[in-house]
Amino acid sequence: MSKSPMPPTLELVRGESLLGTIAVRPGEKDYPWYSGTFTPTEAFEPLRGLFAEELELLQANTDDDDAKWDVWEDIHSELHGPGMALRSLDGKFEAKEILVHLDGAEAWWRIN
């Protein structure tokens, strides 16, 4: 993880694909979580359903069921398999160990 402060705009990348940009909301962080507004690119569209499924599984597991976590882990691994990262537009900030959730234009993430 970069030691730089959180930049105002981040790119969400998966492998070599730019999935979209996130306008970071300053002051709206519940450490270790950050939030912002997500603007997708065309490369995001094939993954929209996986992101929706990941979030649905996460929110539905209110009883902390291990079997449900296993299903969530499979989806998470599929999303992150090619390498998911957040990076600044100027390249001075990059975080590869992330957990990111998307719900429409809402994004929230943490850096592990």
N, C-alpha and C positions, 0 to 999 in steps of 0.2 A: 504494500500500500504506500502511496505517496504521502509525504509529510506535509504537502501543500494544503492550504485551506480549501474547503469545498468551492469549486468555481461556480459562477452564476449559471452556466449552461454546460450540460454534459451530453455526450453521445453515448447511446446504448448500443454496443456492438456484440455480435455473436459470430465468432470465427472472423471472417473477412467482411461480413455484412453489417451495414449500418441499419439498425432497426428503427432508430428514431432519435430525437433529441429531448432532453428534459430541461425545462426552465426551473432551476432550483428556487424554492421559496425560502428566502433568508428569514431566520427567526422562527420558522415553523418546523423545528426539529425536536423530536422526543428521543434524545440520545439513547441508544446508538442509531435510531432511525432518522432518516431524512425524507423530505417529500418535495414534490414538484409536479409540474404539468408536462405530460408526455405528448409529443407530436410524432406520430409514426411515419415511416417511409413505406414505400411499396414492399420492401423486403420484410416488413413486419407482418403483412397480411397472411402468409402461410402459417405463421406461428400464433396468430390471434387466439385461435381455439385452444391451443396448449396453455397459453398464459391464463385464459379464462378457466380452464379445467384445474390448473394448479391452484388458483385462488379459491375456487369453489371447494376443492378438497381440503384446503387449509382451514377455511372458515367453517366447514361442516364437521370437522373433527373436534367437537366440543367435549367429547368424553375421553379424549386422549387415547384412542384405540390404536394399538400398535399395528394392526393389519391395515388400517386407513393410512397410517404414516408410511407404511411400505409402498402403498399405491402412490402417495404424494411424492415420495423419494424417487420413484420410477419416472414420474412426469418431470420433476425437478432435474434429474439427471439427463433426460432427453433434451430439455431446454438448454442446459448448461454444458452438455457434452462437447460441442464444438468450441467452447471457450466463450464465456459471457464476461463483459467488462464494461466499466464506465470510464470515459476519458474526457478530458477537456478539449475544446476546439483547438487550443494552441499546443497540445501534446505535453504540457508540463504536469498534468495530473492523470494518473491511471490507477484504477482499482480492479483487480481481477478476482479477488475473493469476495464476492458480493452475494447478497440475497435480495432479489428485486421482485416486486409485485406490481402488476398493472391492472387497473380497473377503468376502462375507457381512457379518459385523459388524465386520470390520477395515477401517479407513480409514487411508491415509497420503497426505500431500500436501506440496507445497512451494509457496512463494509466489515467483513470478518477479519 
